[in-house]
Amino acid sequence: MTFEKISIGHMEKCYSLALLEYNRKKHIIVGPEKVNKCLMYNLDGVLEETIWENTGGVMSIVPLPGTNGQFLATQEFYSPNDSKEAKIIHISPSCGGKWHIRDIVRLPFVHRFDILSSNGAYYLIACTLKSDHTGKDDWSSPGKVYAIRLPEDLNALPEYAIWDLDIIQGGLLRNHGYYKLSRNGKESAVVSCEQGVFHFMPPDGTSGHWEVKKLISDPASDALFLDIDNDGEDELITLSPFHGDTITFYKKTNEKFEKVSIYKEKLEFLHALYGGVISGKPVFITGCRKGRMDLLAFVFNSLDDYEVITIDQNCGSANVLRFNDNGKDFLVSANRETDEIAIYRLNY
């Protein structure tokens, strides 16, 4: 497996990524961490539109299911020390090439969020990195996880409607990591923080009850599930501690996740994260934002037998996603530390 790089754009502190279905085609949305433009590219890497001009703090971008080009995004989360004004906005295309933007959730320190499907309903789940602070580097108020059932048509809501979300979990220090898990037709959320890794399952009916299960107690900045050894059961991979340097592999034994392996190298400021099956092989991809700032692919035969491929060096990826176009696999990376948006074509 090799990777061919195509640099498609420049954005200072580019950060978040999403694939958006719009006018029957897939597009790449790129959001900035600092004040900047939010941009839309086609899958060939050609810039198509500017969604907005002068706002940043875009930690998450989530397409709105069943719509033509609508999506939600965070704004004004500029750093852990500058995010009291953070919020979630609703973006929809309108006539004349303009995009209509409105606030729907004002939630200080909201960092990650997503939309999960369950029994024909959609739920917004939102994670705050912390709940308050009194000054720089104050972590005395742990983060929380919030949720609300989404209305069927967001455009039918009053223009200035602001939602109140329910708290489903509190006391989560450095509540940083989020990963959507889709298994057996069900969607759920994997949330990582100082207290460990938690699994959030949306209501399975009309009760409104979320099921929350703690998977491990080891601190983690991010985590995902991937069936590394093809035994039909997912292993757990974590990046730790907060913005840390260690990749750890866990395997489920007697209904508990046990630590079985730690990657031998320390990688500064691990951040970008992807896991899936590519060309029949389980592949885990991560990027770090300090030191060599590598973007790496782990291609597994088993837990004890895997190849580590350097996709790129000195790029400093904040986030990465995979897409398929005409039967070919690609990665797109927001290389925050070098202000570069890049596509990597996978060759086998």
TORKOL-517879 format. One record per residue: x, y, z of N, C-alpha, C in turn. Coordinates in pm, whole numbers, padded with zeros to 5 digits, always signed. Atoms other than C-alpha are relative to their C-alpha. Example, Ala and Ser with C-alpha at 12.3 -4.5 7.8 and 13.67 -1.06 7.14 Angstrom:
<nodes>
+00089-00119+00000+01230-00450+00780+00090+00120+00000-00082-00119-00006+01367-00106+00714-00077+00109+00073
</nodes>
This chain:
<nodes>
+00084-00119+00000+00000+00000+00000+00089+00125+00000-00073-00127+00008+00141+00339-00105-00101+00114-00014+00088-00116+00002+00001+00691-00103+00060+00109-00088-00042-00109+00089+00021+00962-00368-00068+00128+00047+00052-00123-00060-00020+01314-00227-00033+00105-00105+00039-00115+00081-00208+01601-00391-00039+00111+00095+00033-00115-00083-00204+01936-00214-00107+00083-00071+00113-00063+00071-00540+02099-00293-00031+00141+00048+00034-00133-00046-00550+02413-00084+00079+00042+00122-00068-00059-00115-00410+02642+00184-00107+00063+00089+00089-00061-00097-00601+02734+00499+00074+00008+00133-00067-00013-00129-00442+02874+00813-00077-00076+00108+00056+00082-00107-00506+02626+01098-00126-00076-00045+00110+00086+00045-00735+02404+00887-00017-00113+00102+00021+00090-00112-00896+02159+01124-00101-00112-00028+00105+00103+00007-01226+01977+01062-00037-00032-00144+00032+00053+00133-01346+01768+00767-00133-00074+00003+00120+00083+00015-01668+01612+00642-00027-00022-00147+00052+00026+00135-01813+01453+00330-00147+00038-00002+00135-00053+00008-02133+01628+00224-00065-00039-00132+00079+00031+00120-02397+01500-00020-00080+00125-00037+00065-00124+00043-02515+01802-00219-00021-00005-00151+00036+00007+00142-02696+01809-00554+00049-00130-00064-00029+00137+00047-02640+01432-00593+00148-00029-00020-00143+00025+00006-02265+01460-00560+00061+00015+00140-00070-00013-00126-02022+01420-00272+00102+00113-00008-00091-00114-00009-01817+01718-00161+00077-00009+00131-00082-00006-00120-01542+01781+00096-00018+00138+00062+00010-00126-00074-01612+02047+00360+00120+00009+00094-00116-00023-00087-01310+02195+00540-00027+00122+00086+00025-00109-00093-01351+02407+00852+00127+00043+00072-00121-00053-00063-01091+02633+01021-00010+00002+00153-00004-00019-00146-00981+02638+01384-00001+00148+00035-00004-00144-00025-00899+03010+01375-00094+00071-00096+00092-00076+00085-01099+03289+01209+00045-00011-00145-00036+00026+00140-01107+03201+00840-00126-00037-00076+00109+00047+00083-01324+03074+00556-00029-00147+00026+00037+00141+00008-01514+02746+00551-00021-00031-00147-00007+00024+00144-01459+02586+00209-00061-00133-00039+00052+00124+00056-01622+02322-00010+00076-00034-00128-00074+00052+00116-01419+02113-00260-00076-00117-00060+00048+00125+00056-01523+01845-00506+00102-00109+00028-00088+00111-00035-01365+01501-00478+00130-00001-00079-00126-00016+00075-01102+01598-00736+00091+00105+00064-00080-00101-00068-00980+01867-00499-00013+00139-00057+00023-00133+00058-01120+02162-00693-00092+00080+00093+00080-00086-00085-01250+02448-00479-00128+00042-00072+00128-00031+00063-01619+02499-00548-00069+00122+00060+00072-00109-00064-01765+02736-00291+00062+00036+00134-00029-00044-00135-01699+02941+00019-00132+00001+00076+00125+00010-00076-01963+02854+00281-00020+00124+00085+00001-00128-00072-01878+03149+00507+00140+00057-00001-00125-00072+00018-01601+03405+00532+00088+00012+00124-00086-00050-00108-01483+03510+00876-00037-00052+00139+00024+00059-00131-01558+03267+01161+00077-00130+00008-00073+00125-00018-01357+02980+01305-00051-00079+00118+00039+00085-00112-01356+02741+01596-00083-00118-00042+00081+00109+00056-01492+02461+01378+00065-00134+00037-00054+00126-00048-01415+02146+01575-00068-00121-00064+00077+00111+00057-01687+01929+01415-00091+00051-00111+00094-00025+00109-01888+01922+01091-00077-00129-00022+00082+00121+00010-02181+01679+01061-00113+00021-00101+00110-00010+00095-02406+01637+00753-00133-00037+00065+00134+00026-00053-02779+01640+00830-00065-00108-00087+00051+00111+00081-02922+01302+00717-00131+00035-00071+00124-00015+00075-03191+01299+00449-00022+00137-00060+00014-00133+00057-03121+01652+00325+00095+00018-00118-00086-00033+00112-02961+01808+00020+00094+00113+00040-00103-00098-00027-02649+01982+00144-00009+00071+00134+00006-00062-00132-02757+02076+00496+00099-00068+00095-00088+00059-00100-02512+02027+00781+00003+00086+00125-00021-00071-00125-02436+02126+01139+00150+00014+00022-00143-00020-00029-02104+02261+01266+00015+00077+00129-00035-00086-00112-01939+02404+01573+00067+00126-00052-00073-00125+00025-01816+02762+01572+00047+00056+00134-00053-00079-00111-01609+02976+01811+00059-00084+00114-00087+00073-00093-01421+02696+01986+00143+00020-00052-00130-00037+00055-01082+02856+01929+00115-00070+00070-00101+00074-00075-00887+02672+02199-00066-00039+00132+00056+00030-00132-00946+02513+02540-00013+00122+00089+00004-00122-00080-00882+02861+02682-00084+00111-00062+00079-00102+00069-01104+03048+02436-00119-00067-00070+00114+00070+00060-01431+02864+02386-00128+00018+00080+00123-00025-00076-01689+03011+02624-00117+00036-00089+00107-00040+00092-01884+03138+02324-00030-00108-00104+00020+00107+00099-01882+02804+02140-00147-00034-00017+00140+00028+00033-02204+02698+01969-00005-00099-00115+00027+00085+00117-02357+02464+01710-00092+00077-00092+00079-00073+00099-02493+02615+01391-00059-00097-00103+00066+00073+00108-02724+02491+01114+00025+00074-00131-00033-00059+00129-02612+02555+00755-00083-00068-00108+00077+00057+00111-02835+02509+00451+00020+00084-00125-00015-00075+00125-02790+02602+00084-00128+00075-00032+00116-00078+00042-03020+02871-00050+00026+00057-00137-00008-00048+00138-03079+03055-00375+00119+00094-00021-00104-00095+00038-02808+03248-00555+00138-00034+00051-00132+00041-00045-02514+03045-00428+00033+00040+00142-00022-00038-00139-02557+03173-00072-00032-00119+00091+00028+00103-00102-02561+02957+00240-00062+00069+00121+00071-00057-00114-02807+03027+00520+00056-00062+00127-00063+00046-00123-02649+03002+00867-00075+00058+00119+00064-00048-00123-02819+03022+01206+00046-00084+00118-00033+00071-00124-02741+02930+01565-00117-00089+00040+00106+00084-00056-02931+02635+01710+00031-00045+00142-00038+00039-00135-02733+02545+02024+00113+00091+00047-00108-00077-00062-02533+02781+02244+00049-00081+00119-00051+00095-00100-02315+02549+02448+00149+00027+00022-00141-00030-00025-01989+02681+02599+00086-00125+00004-00101+00105+00003-01687+02460+02534-00044-00124-00079+00038+00117+00082-01873+02230+02290+00110-00026-00101-00118+00036+00078-01596+02044+02111-00035-00100-00109+00045+00100+00095-01733+01731+01944-00151-00016+00010+00142+00038-00002-02088+01647+01842-00026-00088-00121+00034+00089+00110-02265+01408+01610-00151-00018-00005+00140+00040+00014-02601+01282+01486-00004-00151-00010+00013+00146-00002-02694+00922+01567-00143-00039-00033+00131+00053+00040-02981+00722+01417-00037-00117+00090+00048+00112-00080-03194+00488+01629-00150-00015-00018+00142+00032+00018-03529+00327+01542-00077+00109-00075+00067-00098+00084-03613+00585+01276+00008+00143+00051-00016-00135-00055-03527+00883+01498+00148+00040-00006-00137-00051-00002-03218+01105+01497+00024+00078+00130-00037-00064-00125-03038+01226+01809+00130+00078-00017-00122-00078-00007-02785+01503+01853+00069-00032+00132-00082+00020-00119-02507+01413+02098+00114+00100-00005-00100-00108-00003-02272+01694+02206+00087-00013+00123-00098+00020-00107-01955+01677+02417+00075+00131+00025-00076-00119-00035-01802+01971+02604+00134-00040+00062-00134+00031-00048-01428+01968+02671+00013+00028+00150+00011-00037-00141-01491+02139+03005-00134+00071+00016+00129-00067-00022-01787+02320+03163+00013+00148+00032-00024-00141-00033-01632+02648+03278+00149+00015+00026-00136-00024-00049-01301+02811+03360+00012+00144+00047-00022-00134-00055-01166+03112+03545+00125+00065-00058-00122-00053+00060-00843+03154+03351+00069-00105-00083-00075+00088+00089-00583+02996+03127+00034-00132+00068-00035+00136-00043-00535+02619+03163-00072-00043+00127+00082+00041-00114-00808+02589+03426-00088-00119-00042+00076+00121+00029-00951+02234+03419-00085-00044+00119+00070+00035-00123-01139+02249+03747-00148-00033-00020+00141+00030+00028-01484+02218+03582-00007-00103-00113-00001+00106+00102-01508+01879+03399-00109+00018-00105+00096-00007+00109-01691+01843+03071-00119-00093+00020+00123+00078-00007-02027+01682+03004-00036-00051-00139+00059+00047+00125-02218+01491+02736-00148+00033+00003+00138-00045+00012-02553+01633+02621-00067-00071-00117+00071+00060+00114-02824+01503+02389-00140+00060-00013+00138-00039+00028-03157+01590+02228-00048-00076-00123+00057+00059+00121-03388+01420+01980-00025+00110-00102+00013-00103+00103-03379+01611+01652-00143+00005-00055+00128-00011+00071-03699+01748+01495+00015-00052-00142-00005+00058+00135-03790+01602+01157+00048+00100-00104-00038-00101+00100-03736+01931+00970+00055+00122+00073-00060-00115-00068-03490+02186+01107-00042+00132-00063+00038-00124+00067-03597+02441+00847-00138+00048+00041+00133-00038-00043-03949+02437+00990+00000+00069+00136-00010-00064-00130-03826+02570+01326+00004+00151-00015-00014-00146+00004-03854+02940+01409+00146+00041-00020-00134-00043+00040-03553+03134+01282+00094+00012+00119-00088-00025-00114-03421+03216+01629-00021-00101+00113+00018+00105-00101-03507+02891+01807+00136-00051+00047-00123+00052-00060-03228+02787+02045-00038-00119+00088+00036+00122-00071-03237+02435+02183+00068-00010+00135-00057+00041-00128-03184+02325+02540+00022-00150-00003-00036+00141+00006-03005+01992+02559-00004-00062+00140-00001+00073-00126-03033+01727+02831+00141-00050+00029-00128+00056-00043-02724+01626+03029-00017-00150+00020+00008+00145-00018-02666+01250+03001+00122-00057+00071-00118+00044-00076-02320+01230+03162+00081+00123+00037-00085-00110-00045-02108+01469+03368+00130-00051+00057-00124+00036-00068-01773+01474+03543+00108-00057-00089-00096+00055+00096-01562+01407+03231+00112+00101-00025-00113-00093+00010-01225+01580+03264+00070-00015-00135-00063-00002+00133-01059+01680+02934-00077-00092-00095+00093+00081+00078-01356+01540+02744+00024+00027-00149-00052-00037+00132-01179+01539+02407-00044-00091-00113+00011+00093+00112-01231+01224+02200-00142-00041-00033+00131+00049+00046-01531+01124+01991+00021-00086-00125-00004+00086+00118-01581+00841+01741-00136-00067-00017+00127+00068+00026-01900+00714+01576+00024-00146-00031-00008+00145+00022-01945+00337+01587-00128-00045-00069+00115+00056+00073-02173+00170+01330+00021-00149-00011-00010+00145-00001-02227-00201+01389-00139-00061-00002+00126+00075+00006-02511-00436+01292-00121+00091-00015+00111-00090+00027-02728-00152+01169-00029+00099+00111+00021-00092-00112-02694+00045+01495+00116+00098+00011-00100-00104-00017-02511+00370+01561+00014+00037+00147-00026-00040-00138-02347+00469+01889+00126+00086+00002-00110-00094-00013-02074+00696+02023+00103-00051+00098-00112+00032-00088-01731+00634+02175+00062+00132+00043-00046-00127-00056-01624+00920+02404+00120-00025+00090-00125+00021-00075-01274+00954+02554+00033+00123+00084-00034-00109-00092-01157+01160+02851+00098-00050+00105-00096+00036-00105-00937+01155+03162-00047-00121+00080+00055+00112-00078-01172+00905+03332-00003-00130-00078-00001+00121+00081-01140+00657+03044-00076+00014-00129+00076+00005+00125-01342+00554+02741-00141-00051+00030+00140+00030-00025-01723+00545+02744-00073-00030-00131+00083+00035+00115-01978+00392+02506-00141+00052+00026+00133-00060-00012-02301+00592+02456-00091-00057-00108+00097+00058+00092-02601+00418+02298-00131+00077+00008+00121-00084-00003-02903+00631+02197-00124-00082+00036+00125+00070-00037-03260+00546+02304-00044-00097-00108+00046+00104+00093-03391+00228+02146-00152-00008+00010+00145-00007-00012-03754+00336+02135-00043+00140+00038+00054-00132-00033-03957+00621+02282+00029+00041+00144-00023-00030-00141-03831+00610+02644+00092+00120+00020-00094-00110-00013-03559+00868+02580+00121-00033+00085-00110+00039-00089-03311+00671+02792+00124-00037-00080-00129+00032+00058-02946+00666+02687+00070-00104+00087-00079+00098-00073-02736+00366+02784+00148+00042-00007-00140-00041-00007-02383+00455+02899+00080-00110+00069-00083+00107-00055-02112+00194+02957+00145+00045-00002-00142-00031-00007-01757+00253+03077+00079-00120-00048-00075+00109+00060-01515+00045+02869+00135-00022+00068-00127+00007-00071-01179+00124+03033+00013+00123+00089-00022-00112-00092-01057+00350+03314+00129+00076-00031-00124-00069+00036-00723+00446+03153-00033+00131-00072+00023-00126+00071-00711+00813+03045+00026-00015-00150-00015+00006+00146-00752+00859+02669-00040+00134-00062+00032-00121+00076-00750+01152+02430-00098-00032-00113+00088+00047+00108-00919+00954+02149+00000-00152+00001+00008+00146+00007-01031+00598+02081-00090-00041-00115+00088+00058+00102-01185+00378+01813-00001-00151+00014+00011+00145+00008-01297+00020+01755+00043-00046-00139-00040+00059+00127-01139-00197+01483+00031-00148+00023-00026+00144-00011-01139-00575+01434+00134-00029-00066-00136+00011+00052-00763-00603+01394+00033-00141-00047-00040+00138+00028-00732-00983+01396-00108-00081-00072+00104+00064+00080-01050-01061+01197-00065-00119+00072+00067+00106-00074-01201-01273+01475-00147+00030+00023+00140-00036-00012-01537-01098+01449-00031+00090+00118+00021-00087-00115-01489-00888+01762+00101+00114-00003-00084-00119+00010-01355-00534+01776+00104+00008+00110-00097-00044-00097-01033-00438+01945-00018+00152+00022+00007-00141-00033-01006-00096+02111+00140+00059-00014-00127-00070+00018-00728+00145+02007-00014+00139+00061+00007-00133-00061-00654+00455+02214+00126+00081-00029-00108-00096-00002-00437+00765+02185-00002+00063+00139+00004-00048-00138-00329+00875+02532+00136+00058+00040+00117-00057-00068-00309+01070+02751-00056+00117-00082+00056-00114+00073-00473+01404+02657+00106+00062-00092-00096-00048+00101-00303+01516+02332+00136-00068+00018-00119+00072-00044-00054+01246+02424+00081-00063-00111-00102+00054+00089+00213+01031+02264-00003-00152-00012+00000+00145-00011+00107+00668+02319-00121-00063-00069+00106+00080+00065-00092+00423+02102-00009-00133+00073+00020+00122-00078-00240+00136+02303-00111-00084-00062+00098+00094+00055-00428-00174+02187-00060-00083+00114+00073+00078-00100-00694-00346+02401-00080-00110-00070+00081+00110+00051-00864-00681+02344-00101-00042+00107+00106+00039-00093-01190-00798+02498+00019-00143+00047-00015+00130-00062-01148-01088+02739-00096-00009+00117+00100+00015-00108-01430-01214+02962-00081+00127+00021+00086-00119+00001-01641-00911+02869+00069+00127+00049-00074-00119-00038-01365-00666+02967+00113+00026-00098-00112-00035+00087-01110-00478+02760+00129+00002+00080-00129+00012-00067-00757-00569+02862+00110+00052-00093-00112-00054+00076-00440-00391+02751+00089-00116-00046-00081+00111+00052-00245-00625+02520+00126+00045-00072-00117-00045+00075+00003-00408+02333+00008+00152+00002-00026-00144+00011+00160-00061+02322+00099+00021-00113-00091-00027+00112+00319+00080+02006+00133+00050+00055-00134-00020-00056+00694+00098+02063+00049+00144-00007-00049-00137+00015+00745+00458+01946-00094+00100+00068+00077-00113-00052+00632+00775+02123-00018+00103-00112+00033-00093+00108+00458+01016+01885-00066+00123+00062+00045-00119-00071+00412+01372+02004-00133+00054-00054+00127-00067+00030+00062+01525+02014-00082-00079-00103+00086+00081+00087-00135+01238+01856-00138+00063-00011+00129-00068+00015-00458+01370+01709-00089-00061-00109+00083+00052+00108-00585+01256+01366-00028-00149+00022+00040+00136-00032-00772+00925+01378-00099-00054-00103+00092+00072+00089-00935+00679+01134+00022-00149+00018-00013+00145-00001-01007+00306+01142-00103-00063-00090+00092+00069+00089-01160+00077+00881+00070-00109-00078-00055+00105+00084-01107-00199+00628+00026+00057-00139-00040-00050+00132-00916-00102+00313+00064-00115-00075-00052+00109+00082-00854-00357+00038+00010-00130+00081+00008+00124-00075-00955-00636+00275+00083-00006+00126-00086-00003-00117-00714-00532+00553-00050+00103+00101+00028-00102-00101-00793-00360+00884+00112+00104-00001-00098-00109+00008-00621-00020+00870-00036+00106+00103+00012-00107-00098-00570+00231+01150+00092+00113-00044-00079-00115+00046-00451+00581+01056-00001+00106+00108-00010-00108-00099-00325+00847+01292+00106+00100-00042-00097-00105+00029-00137+01174+01270+00034+00076+00125-00041-00077-00118+00062+01380+01521+00041+00141-00041-00013-00142+00029+00101+01754+01548+00126+00063+00056-00131-00049-00045+00447+01785+01704+00107-00102-00038-00109+00091+00035+00789+01626+01655+00012-00016-00150-00011+00024+00145+00812+01462+01313-00130+00034-00073+00133-00034+00056+00441+01540+01258-00038-00095-00114+00030+00102+00100+00393+01213+01069-00150-00028-00010+00130+00063+00022+00073+01076+00920+00028-00146-00031-00038+00141+00005+00088+00697+00967-00120-00091-00023+00100+00105+00019-00109+00393+00852+00053-00130+00060-00030+00131-00056-00105+00069+01054-00085-00102-00075+00071+00100+00080-00198-00223+00825+00018-00135+00070-00008+00115-00089-00284-00533+01031-00023-00133-00072+00033+00141+00019-00256-00905+00972-00054-00057+00131+00046+00036-00134-00297-00952+01348+00056+00104+00096-00053-00092-00100-00218-00773+01672+00152-00004+00006-00145+00017-00008+00136-00909+01657+00070+00012-00134-00056-00002+00135+00185-00872+01283-00065+00113-00078+00054-00112+00075+00134-00533+01125+00114+00083-00057-00095-00088+00068+00310-00292+00893-00038+00144+00029+00024-00144-00021+00347+00079+00971+00053+00074-00121-00035-00073+00123+00347+00296+00658-00005+00150+00028-00002-00146-00011+00449+00662+00661-00068+00059-00123+00074-00062+00110+00188+00839+00450+00061+00134-00036-00058-00133+00022+00343+01184+00495+00079+00038+00124-00081-00051-00111+00598+01361+00713-00009+00152+00005+00000-00145-00020+00610+01711+00858-00126+00064-00056+00127-00055+00049+00242+01767+00782-00089+00045+00116+00074-00044-00118+00081+01788+01130-00150-00009-00017+00143+00019+00024-00262+01640+01060-00082+00012+00127+00095-00011-00111-00546+01744+01291-00112-00102-00014+00108+00095+00027-00812+01526+01127+00017-00059-00138-00010+00070+00128-00832+01275+00845-00128-00080-00022+00112+00088+00033-01114+01097+00665+00028-00072-00131-00016+00082+00120-01143+00835+00393-00125+00013-00086+00114+00007+00089-01364+00839+00085+00035-00087-00120-00017+00083+00119-01414+00622-00222-00063+00072-00118+00048-00067+00121-01452+00767-00571+00032-00087-00119-00017+00085+00117-01508+00547-00875+00085-00123+00029-00068+00123-00036-01379+00242-00693+00141+00018+00053-00135-00026-00052-01059+00410-00573-00011+00066+00138+00000-00053-00137-00979+00492-00208+00093+00121+00012-00076-00123-00024-00858+00833-00095-00010+00037+00148+00006-00067-00128-00774+01009+00228+00003+00150-00026-00018-00145+00001-00820+01380+00286+00041+00038+00142-00056-00036-00130-00624+01541+00567+00004+00152+00015-00017-00140-00036-00646+01878+00738+00134+00011+00073-00135-00009-00055-00273+01937+00792+00016+00135+00070+00011-00125-00075-00320+02204+01058+00134+00070+00019-00127-00061-00036+00044+02259+01146+00075+00058-00119-00064-00055+00121+00143+02333+00785-00101+00075-00087+00104-00080+00068-00184+02510+00684-00035-00057-00137+00018+00064+00131-00236+02256+00405-00119-00097+00003+00105+00099+00022-00541+02066+00282+00051-00094-00108-00062+00095+00092-00425+01747+00112-00088-00124-00019+00062+00128+00033-00571+01443-00063+00111-00101-00028-00098+00108+00022-00380+01112-00062-00072-00114-00070+00058+00112+00075-00463+00853-00327+00070-00129+00043-00054+00129-00043-00419+00494-00208+00025-00088-00120-00036+00095+00104-00239+00256-00440+00036-00133+00066-00021+00132-00061-00226-00120-00375+00100-00080-00081
</nodes>
